């Protein structure tokens, strides 16, 4: 999870000291989490998600989904369509299905 937190901070161009001050935690807390020494507490996550509501909590905790709760990302998903499907058979033949 600390790698995802690092990635998010980089994407937001956010320094650890600024994050600590913004969410009201000790700067050492951020340092220990980013180094992998400590895992984030529930209190830390609650403060982080309260201060930055666009972070996708599911992504931050599990890595599933998108980094941010953003309408644009949801629109991109809804626009994608399957162009073709290729089925490979045991006899090394294949079949291509176009939409």
OpenMM code with the backbone's topology and positions (N, CA, C; nanometers):
from openmm import Vec3, app, unit

residues = "UNK UNK UNK UNK UNK UNK UNK UNK UNK UNK UNK UNK UNK UNK UNK UNK UNK UNK UNK UNK UNK UNK UNK UNK UNK UNK UNK UNK UNK UNK UNK UNK UNK UNK UNK UNK UNK UNK UNK UNK UNK UNK UNK UNK UNK UNK UNK UNK UNK UNK UNK UNK UNK UNK UNK UNK UNK UNK UNK UNK UNK UNK UNK UNK UNK UNK UNK UNK UNK UNK UNK UNK UNK UNK UNK UNK UNK UNK UNK UNK UNK UNK UNK UNK UNK UNK UNK UNK UNK UNK UNK UNK UNK UNK UNK UNK UNK UNK UNK".split()
positions = [
    Vec3(0.0819, -0.1194, 0.0000),
    Vec3(0.0000, 0.0000, 0.0000),
    Vec3(0.0865, 0.1261, 0.0000),
    Vec3(0.2041, 0.1190, 0.0621),
    Vec3(0.2881, 0.2383, 0.0658),
    Vec3(0.3345, 0.2784, -0.0732),
    Vec3(0.3487, 0.1806, -0.1638),
    Vec3(0.3868, 0.2135, -0.3021),
    Vec3(0.2744, 0.2911, -0.3712),
    Vec3(0.1503, 0.2523, -0.3466),
    Vec3(0.0377, 0.3248, -0.4060),
    Vec3(0.0290, 0.4656, -0.3484),
    Vec3(0.0552, 0.4790, -0.2197),
    Vec3(0.0548, 0.6119, -0.1585),
    Vec3(0.1635, 0.6985, -0.2215),
    Vec3(0.2821, 0.6411, -0.2418),
    Vec3(0.3915, 0.7134, -0.3077),
    Vec3(0.3504, 0.7558, -0.4488),
    Vec3(0.2911, 0.6628, -0.5231),
    Vec3(0.2476, 0.6940, -0.6602),
    Vec3(0.1474, 0.8074, -0.6618),
    Vec3(0.0518, 0.8025, -0.5704),
    Vec3(-0.0491, 0.9081, -0.5645),
    Vec3(0.0155, 1.0411, -0.5306),
    Vec3(0.1048, 1.0414, -0.4330),
    Vec3(0.1724, 1.1659, -0.3941),
    Vec3(0.2524, 1.2235, -0.5116),
    Vec3(0.3194, 1.1373, -0.5859),
    Vec3(0.3940, 1.1837, -0.7031),
    Vec3(0.3000, 1.2423, -0.8072),
    Vec3(0.1865, 1.1773, -0.8297),
    Vec3(0.0912, 1.2270, -0.9292),
    Vec3(0.0321, 1.3617, -0.8889),
    Vec3(0.0247, 1.3865, -0.7580),
    Vec3(-0.0278, 1.5124, -0.7069),
    Vec3(0.0834, 1.6145, -0.6811),
    Vec3(0.2071, 1.5729, -0.7075),
    Vec3(0.3242, 1.6577, -0.6806),
    Vec3(0.3222, 1.7065, -0.5355),
    Vec3(0.2975, 1.6120, -0.4448),
    Vec3(0.2766, 1.6416, -0.3034),
    Vec3(0.3946, 1.5915, -0.2213),
    Vec3(0.4546, 1.6799, -0.1458),
    Vec3(0.5676, 1.6429, -0.0597),
    Vec3(0.5154, 1.5825, 0.0700),
    Vec3(0.5916, 1.4891, 0.1283),
    Vec3(0.5489, 1.4258, 0.2533),
    Vec3(0.5185, 1.5256, 0.3649),
    Vec3(0.5987, 1.6299, 0.3757),
    Vec3(0.5769, 1.7282, 0.4823),
    Vec3(0.4445, 1.8019, 0.4642),
    Vec3(0.4101, 1.8327, 0.3397),
    Vec3(0.2838, 1.9015, 0.3112),
    Vec3(0.1664, 1.8092, 0.3415),
    Vec3(0.1795, 1.6830, 0.3035),
    Vec3(0.0734, 1.5859, 0.3326),
    Vec3(0.0533, 1.5735, 0.4830),
    Vec3(0.1617, 1.5600, 0.5567),
    Vec3(0.1519, 1.5467, 0.7024),
    Vec3(0.0825, 1.6676, 0.7642),
    Vec3(0.1223, 1.7867, 0.7212),
    Vec3(0.0624, 1.9080, 0.7762),
    Vec3(-0.0852, 1.9194, 0.7384),
    Vec3(-0.1184, 1.8814, 0.6173),
    Vec3(-0.2564, 1.8926, 0.5687),
    Vec3(-0.3514, 1.8008, 0.6437),
    Vec3(-0.3077, 1.6775, 0.6684),
    Vec3(-0.3991, 1.5835, 0.7336),
    Vec3(-0.3810, 1.5797, 0.8854),
    Vec3(-0.2834, 1.6538, 0.9367),
    Vec3(-0.2665, 1.6650, 1.0802),
    Vec3(-0.2009, 1.5470, 1.1476),
    Vec3(-0.0988, 1.4919, 1.0824),
    Vec3(-0.0217, 1.3844, 1.1450),
    Vec3(0.1244, 1.4275, 1.1543),
    Vec3(0.1977, 1.3575, 1.2364),
    Vec3(0.3398, 1.3841, 1.2532),
    Vec3(0.4134, 1.3524, 1.1229),
    Vec3(0.5122, 1.4323, 1.0891),
    Vec3(0.5884, 1.4093, 0.9659),
    Vec3(0.6593, 1.2745, 0.9678),
    Vec3(0.7000, 1.2300, 1.0858),
    Vec3(0.7654, 1.0999, 1.0981),
    Vec3(0.6689, 0.9865, 1.0605),
    Vec3(0.5417, 1.0063, 1.0880),
    Vec3(0.4406, 0.9057, 1.0523),
    Vec3(0.4416, 0.8819, 0.9019),
    Vec3(0.4424, 0.9896, 0.8251),
    Vec3(0.4457, 0.9784, 0.6787),
    Vec3(0.5745, 0.9111, 0.6349),
    Vec3(0.6848, 0.9521, 0.6922),
    Vec3(0.8153, 0.8947, 0.6578),
    Vec3(0.8177, 0.7443, 0.6825),
    Vec3(0.7653, 0.7007, 0.7953),
    Vec3(0.7648, 0.5583, 0.8290),
    Vec3(0.6730, 0.4785, 0.7362),
    Vec3(0.5615, 0.5370, 0.6971),
    Vec3(0.4698, 0.4685, 0.6053),
    Vec3(0.5336, 0.4570, 0.4673),
    Vec3(0.5920, 0.5656, 0.4181),
    Vec3(0.6514, 0.5655, 0.2838),
    Vec3(0.7727, 0.4742, 0.2742),
    Vec3(0.8414, 0.4529, 0.3852),
    Vec3(0.9580, 0.3634, 0.3835),
    Vec3(0.9172, 0.2165, 0.3970),
    Vec3(0.7897, 0.1927, 0.4309),
    Vec3(0.7421, 0.0567, 0.4506),
    Vec3(0.7635, 0.0062, 0.5920),
    Vec3(0.8195, 0.0893, 0.6784),
    Vec3(0.8447, 0.0498, 0.8176),
    Vec3(0.7143, 0.0260, 0.8932),
    Vec3(0.6181, 0.1180, 0.8758),
    Vec3(0.4878, 0.1069, 0.9422),
    Vec3(0.3768, 0.1009, 0.8388),
    Vec3(0.2694, 0.0352, 0.8758),
    Vec3(0.1498, 0.0343, 0.7919),
    Vec3(0.0594, 0.1476, 0.8366),
    Vec3(-0.0146, 0.2061, 0.7430),
    Vec3(-0.1051, 0.3154, 0.7807),
    Vec3(-0.2159, 0.2658, 0.8740),
    Vec3(-0.2467, 0.3458, 0.9734),
    Vec3(-0.3546, 0.3119, 1.0657),
    Vec3(-0.4889, 0.3520, 1.0044),
    Vec3(-0.5944, 0.3046, 1.0640),
    Vec3(-0.7287, 0.3429, 1.0212),
    Vec3(-0.7469, 0.4937, 1.0386),
    Vec3(-0.6946, 0.5472, 1.1468),
    Vec3(-0.7027, 0.6907, 1.1723),
    Vec3(-0.6313, 0.7692, 1.0618),
    Vec3(-0.5139, 0.7225, 1.0214),
    Vec3(-0.4396, 0.7873, 0.9139),
    Vec3(-0.5212, 0.7857, 0.7847),
    Vec3(-0.5753, 0.6688, 0.7510),
    Vec3(-0.6545, 0.6564, 0.6278),
    Vec3(-0.7779, 0.7461, 0.6317),
    Vec3(-0.8421, 0.7524, 0.7459),
    Vec3(-0.9613, 0.8371, 0.7593),
    Vec3(-0.9255, 0.9837, 0.7365),
    Vec3(-0.8158, 1.0280, 0.7943),
    Vec3(-0.7720, 1.1668, 0.7760),
    Vec3(-0.7338, 1.1938, 0.6307),
    Vec3(-0.6624, 1.0995, 0.5705),
    Vec3(-0.6200, 1.1148, 0.4314),
    Vec3(-0.7396, 1.1243, 0.3378),
    Vec3(-0.8340, 1.0325, 0.3539),
    Vec3(-0.9510, 1.0295, 0.2654),
    Vec3(-1.0444, 1.1470, 0.2906),
    Vec3(-1.0456, 1.1974, 0.4114),
    Vec3(-1.1263, 1.3148, 0.4415),
    Vec3(-1.0676, 1.4396, 0.3759),
    Vec3(-0.9361, 1.4517, 0.3807),
    Vec3(-0.8690, 1.5690, 0.3227),
    Vec3(-0.8608, 1.5618, 0.1707),
    Vec3(-0.8542, 1.4405, 0.1168),
    Vec3(-0.8415, 1.4204, -0.0281),
    Vec3(-0.9495, 1.3222, -0.0745),
    Vec3(-1.0729, 1.3681, -0.0878),
    Vec3(-1.1840, 1.2777, -0.1202),
    Vec3(-1.1773, 1.2164, -0.2603),
    Vec3(-1.0914, 1.2676, -0.3461),
    Vec3(-1.0817, 1.2099, -0.4808),
    Vec3(-0.9979, 1.0830, -0.4853),
    Vec3(-0.9280, 1.0506, -0.3769),
    Vec3(-0.8516, 0.9254, -0.3748),
    Vec3(-0.9510, 0.8096, -0.3666),
    Vec3(-0.9320, 0.7118, -0.4501),
    Vec3(-1.0147, 0.5922, -0.4468),
    Vec3(-0.9634, 0.5027, -0.3337),
    Vec3(-1.0394, 0.4938, -0.2254),
    Vec3(-0.9980, 0.4159, -0.1084),
    Vec3(-0.9762, 0.2694, -0.1443),
    Vec3(-1.0589, 0.2157, -0.2306),
    Vec3(-1.0438, 0.0763, -0.2714),
    Vec3(-0.9095, 0.0554, -0.3404),
    Vec3(-0.8730, 0.1475, -0.4289),
    Vec3(-0.7436, 0.1386, -0.4977),
    Vec3(-0.6299, 0.1513, -0.3973),
    Vec3(-0.6396, 0.2480, -0.3084),
    Vec3(-0.5321, 0.2718, -0.2129),
    Vec3(-0.5080, 0.1494, -0.1252),
    Vec3(-0.6134, 0.0871, -0.0801),
    Vec3(-0.5997, -0.0261, 0.0117),
    Vec3(-0.5682, -0.1563, -0.0612),
    Vec3(-0.6371, -0.1824, -0.1719),
    Vec3(-0.6238, -0.3129, -0.2368),
    Vec3(-0.5533, -0.3105, -0.3720),
    Vec3(-0.5422, -0.1931, -0.4322),
    Vec3(-0.4834, -0.1851, -0.5660),
    Vec3(-0.5841, -0.2091, -0.6771),
    Vec3(-0.7103, -0.2255, -0.6420),
    Vec3(-0.8142, -0.2520, -0.7411),
    Vec3(-0.8804, -0.1218, -0.7812),
    Vec3(-0.8963, -0.1022, -0.9104),
    Vec3(-0.9635, 0.0166, -0.9613),
    Vec3(-0.8658, 0.1252, -0.9996),
    Vec3(-0.9163, 0.2451, -1.0081),
    Vec3(-0.8368, 0.3603, -1.0470),
    Vec3(-0.7850, 0.4344, -0.9251),
    Vec3(-0.6798, 0.5113, -0.9470),
    Vec3(-0.6182, 0.5877, -0.8394),
    Vec3(-0.7150, 0.6901, -0.7809),
    Vec3(-0.7924, 0.7534, -0.8662),
    Vec3(-0.8794, 0.8593, -0.8183),
    Vec3(-1.0245, 0.8329, -0.8551),
    Vec3(-1.1142, 0.8813, -0.7714),
    Vec3(-1.2561, 0.8797, -0.8009),
    Vec3(-1.2808, 0.9977, -0.8940),
    Vec3(-1.2748, 0.9720, -1.0220),
    Vec3(-1.2798, 1.0804, -1.1180),
    Vec3(-1.3799, 1.0452, -1.2280),
    Vec3(-1.4683, 1.1359, -1.2584),
    Vec3(-1.5699, 1.1118, -1.3612),
    Vec3(-1.5061, 1.0839, -1.4962),
    Vec3(-1.3974, 1.1523, -1.5279),
    Vec3(-1.3321, 1.1331, -1.6576),
    Vec3(-1.2873, 0.9892, -1.6759),
    Vec3(-1.2316, 0.9273, -1.5700),
    Vec3(-1.1889, 0.7890, -1.5804),
    Vec3(-1.3077, 0.6971, -1.6040),
    Vec3(-1.4202, 0.7239, -1.5403),
    Vec3(-1.5383, 0.6419, -1.5593),
    Vec3(-1.5914, 0.6560, -1.7012),
    Vec3(-1.5817, 0.7770, -1.7567),
    Vec3(-1.6265, 0.7983, -1.8936),
    Vec3(-1.5413, 0.7194, -1.9914),
    Vec3(-1.4099, 0.7138, -1.9672),
    Vec3(-1.3201, 0.6404, -2.0555),
    Vec3(-1.3584, 0.4932, -2.0565),
    Vec3(-1.3893, 0.4378, -1.9416),
    Vec3(-1.4277, 0.2979, -1.9337),
    Vec3(-1.5558, 0.2737, -2.0118),
    Vec3(-1.6514, 0.3631, -2.0040),
    Vec3(-1.7784, 0.3411, -2.0714),
    Vec3(-1.7670, 0.3573, -2.2229),
    Vec3(-1.6639, 0.4254, -2.2715),
    Vec3(-1.6460, 0.4463, -2.4150),
    Vec3(-1.5809, 0.3258, -2.4813),
    Vec3(-1.4998, 0.2523, -2.4092),
    Vec3(-1.4270, 0.1397, -2.4668),
    Vec3(-1.5232, 0.0320, -2.5139),
    Vec3(-1.4946, -0.0202, -2.6327),
    Vec3(-1.5730, -0.1296, -2.6889),
    Vec3(-1.4786, -0.2384, -2.7369),
    Vec3(-1.5247, -0.3591, -2.7386),
    Vec3(-1.4438, -0.4710, -2.7864),
    Vec3(-1.4404, -0.4656, -2.9381),
    Vec3(-1.3195, -0.4647, -2.9924),
    Vec3(-1.3026, -0.4591, -3.1371),
    Vec3(-1.3033, -0.5967, -3.1993),
    Vec3(-1.2364, -0.6926, -3.1347),
    Vec3(-1.2358, -0.8289, -3.1838),
    Vec3(-1.1987, -0.9235, -3.0717),
    Vec3(-1.2364, -1.0486, -3.0884),
    Vec3(-1.2031, -1.1534, -2.9942),
    Vec3(-1.1384, -1.2652, -3.0747),
    Vec3(-1.0244, -1.3131, -3.0276),
    Vec3(-0.9565, -1.4234, -3.0940),
    Vec3(-0.9613, -1.5432, -3.0011),
    Vec3(-1.0103, -1.6568, -3.0542),
    Vec3(-1.0196, -1.7805, -2.9778),
    Vec3(-0.9166, -1.8773, -3.0332),
    Vec3(-0.8276, -1.9262, -2.9470),
    Vec3(-0.7268, -2.0231, -2.9878),
    Vec3(-0.7703, -2.1616, -2.9413),
    Vec3(-0.7613, -2.2594, -3.0318),
    Vec3(-0.8017, -2.3961, -3.0015),
    Vec3(-0.6798, -2.4836, -2.9753),
    Vec3(-0.7038, -2.6004, -2.9140),
    Vec3(-0.5953, -2.6929, -2.8812),
    Vec3(-0.5177, -2.7402, -3.0033),
    Vec3(-0.5810, -2.7449, -3.1206),
    Vec3(-0.5134, -2.7930, -3.2415),
    Vec3(-0.4361, -2.6815, -3.3123),
    Vec3(-0.4095, -2.5714, -3.2417),
    Vec3(-0.3357, -2.4550, -3.2919),
    Vec3(-0.4100, -2.3745, -3.3981),
    Vec3(-0.5369, -2.4021, -3.4171),
    Vec3(-0.6169, -2.3186, -3.5065),
    Vec3(-0.6795, -2.2078, -3.4229),
    Vec3(-0.7309, -2.1079, -3.4909),
    Vec3(-0.7949, -1.9979, -3.4177),
    Vec3(-0.9096, -1.9431, -3.5000),
    Vec3(-0.9907, -1.8681, -3.4318),
    Vec3(-1.1073, -1.8048, -3.4944),
    Vec3(-1.1135, -1.6619, -3.4431),
    Vec3(-1.1324, -1.5686, -3.5359),
    Vec3(-1.1397, -1.4269, -3.4992),
    Vec3(-1.2830, -1.3791, -3.5159),
    Vec3(-1.3348, -1.3170, -3.4122),
    Vec3(-1.4698, -1.2642, -3.4156),
    Vec3(-1.4613, -1.1118, -3.4072),
    Vec3(-1.5186, -1.0435, -3.5046),
    Vec3(-1.5202, -0.8960, -3.5050),
    Vec3(-1.6542, -0.8470, -3.4565),
    Vec3(-1.6522, -0.7318, -3.3924),
    Vec3(-1.7787, -0.6770, -3.3428),
    Vec3(-1.8505, -0.5988, -3.4507),
] * unit.nanometer
topology = app.Topology()
chain = topology.addChain("A")
for resn in residues:
    res = topology.addResidue(resn, chain)
    for name in ("N", "CA", "C"):
        topology.addAtom(name, app.Element.getBySymbol(name[0]), res)
